[in-house]
């Protein structure tokens, strides 16, 4: 229990450093609403049909956010250590999500319940700022991915992902990386081989 309490305090500090500045009292408030969660490899963090009630911060691990269309799984987001994820439409409309989130490695996540975050944000400018910055980051991430698959060649999609998130490229199964970049595993293999030749 003591270890979890220390980790929760560390995560509160990490979030404050990344998104806002906070007094000791504000850090205490942030720490009090963080919910630590541990998932094993292959475990579902969120299932289709559930309502997303939290913003999630990955302390350590790897997650895949995906949906199913015509019987096929389509990867929408891959996140690793120190990243944020949520099902934004479900979170704000308070409706069941079409998305699912799976832990691809043993994963430690800290949940920020939207309800508690909003209650604190009403009378706390710095927590309001943190909330806003997290949402901004999430929207920018979605836009980057949309632009990547809309405008870039297969080669450039892979190169940009290597630059933006090298850990995901190293750790995520190739089939999910290909899926996320909207290409076949065969195309990804060719692109990777070509990228390695370019480096030589």
N, C-alpha and C positions, 0 to 999 in steps of 0.2 A: 504493500500500500504506500509505503514511504517513497519507493522508487517512482510509482505512478504520480504521486503528488509533486515530486521534483520535476519529472518530465512535463507535467501539465504547466508548472510555473515557467519552465524553459520555453515551452511552446508559446505561452502568453507573451513572453519577452520577444521571441522570434517574430511573432505576428505584429507586435507593436513596432519593432525595429523596421519591419518591411513595409508596413502600411500607415503608421501614424506614430505620434509621440504620446507618451502616457505618463501620468503621475503614478506613484505607488498604489494609491487607492484605485485608480482606473485599471491598473494591472491586476489588482485583486479581483475586481469586478469581472474582467475578461477571463481570468483563471477560473472563477466560480461558474461560468457558463460553459466552459470547455468540457466535452465528454470524450474520454479516451476509449478507443475501440481497437480490438486486435482481430485480424482476419488471417486465416490460413490460406495457403496457395489454392486457388480454385474456388474459394468461398465467395458467395454473392454478397456484396455490400448493399446493393439495392436491386430489387427485382421489378420486372415489368408489372404494372398494375398497382404498385405501392405509391404512396404520396411522398415526395422528397420534402423532408421537413428541416433539413440541415444543409449548411455549407460545410464541406469537408476539407480538412487540411492533412495532406499526407506527410507524416513525420519521416517515415522510412518505408519503402516498398514500391510497388508498381501496380497501377490499376488500368483497366480497360473499360471505357464507356462505349456501349454499342446498342444497336437495335436490330430487330429482325424484319426483313422485307422479302416477300415471296419465298419464304423458307430459308433465306440466307442471312447470316449475321454480318452487319456492316459496322465497322469500328469508327466511332465519331471522335474519340479522344483517348490519348494514352498519357498517363501522368506518373511521374516518379517522385523521389524525395523532395520535400519542401514545395509541393505544388497544391493548387486548389482545384476542387471539382464540385459540381452540383448539377442537378437537372433543373435548369433555370425556369422553364415554363411550369413544371410541376410545383416548384418551390413557391412561385408567386401566384399562380392560379389556385393552388392547393387542390390540384386534381391529380388523378393517377398518371404516372409517367409511362411513356412508351419505351424509355431507355432502361438499360440494365448496367450495373457496374460490378465488375468482377476483380478480385485480387489476383494478379498474375504471379505474385511472390508473397511470402509471409509479409503482411502489411500492418503497420501501426498508423491509425488515423485518429485525428481529433475533430470531433463534430462541433460545429457552432450552430445550435438550434436557432432558426430564424426568429421564432417567437421571442426568445430571451434577448437576442441581439437587438431586435427592434424596440423592445421595452427599455433597454438600457440606452439605446441611441437617441431616444426622445429627449432625455435630459443630460446627455453626455456627448459633447461635440467631438471629442477624440475617438470615441467608439463609433459615432456616426461617420466620421472620416474613414476609419478602418473598414466599415461596412461598404461605403461607397467605393473605396479603392479596390476592394476584393471584387465587387461587381464589375467595375471597369476592366480589371485584369481578365476576368472571365469572358467579357464581351470582346475584348481585343483578341484573346486566344481563338475564339470562334471565328472572328473575321480573318485572322491570319490563315487558319486552316481552310476557310472557304476560298480565299484568294489563291492559296497554294494549288488547290485542285482545279480551280477555274482557269487560271492564267498561266501556270508554269508547265514546262515539259516534264516528262517522267524523270529525266536526269536532274533537272533543277529542283523538283519536289524533294527528291532524296537528299541532294546536297544541302538544301535549306533546312531540312529536318535534322541533318547531322550537325549543322551549325546551331540551330535553335535548341535542340535537345539531344546531345550526344549520348546521354545515359539511356534514354529510351531506345535509341538505335542499337546500343550494345546489349541491352537486357531483354527487350521485348521479342517474342517469337516472330520470325520473319513473316509468317502468314498474316499476323495482325498489323505489322508495319506496312505490308503491301496493301492490305485492306484499307488502312487509314489513309494511305497516299493514293487510293483509288487506282491501283494497278494490279495485275496478276502477280503471283509469286515468281513466275518465270521472268516477267519483265523486270521485277525488282532484282532478281539474280543477275540479269544482264547489266542493269544499271550499276549495281554494286561492283561487278567485275570491271566495268568500264571506268568507274570512279577510282578503283585501286590502281588501274593502269595509268590513269592521269597523274596519280601521286608518285609513281615510280620515276 
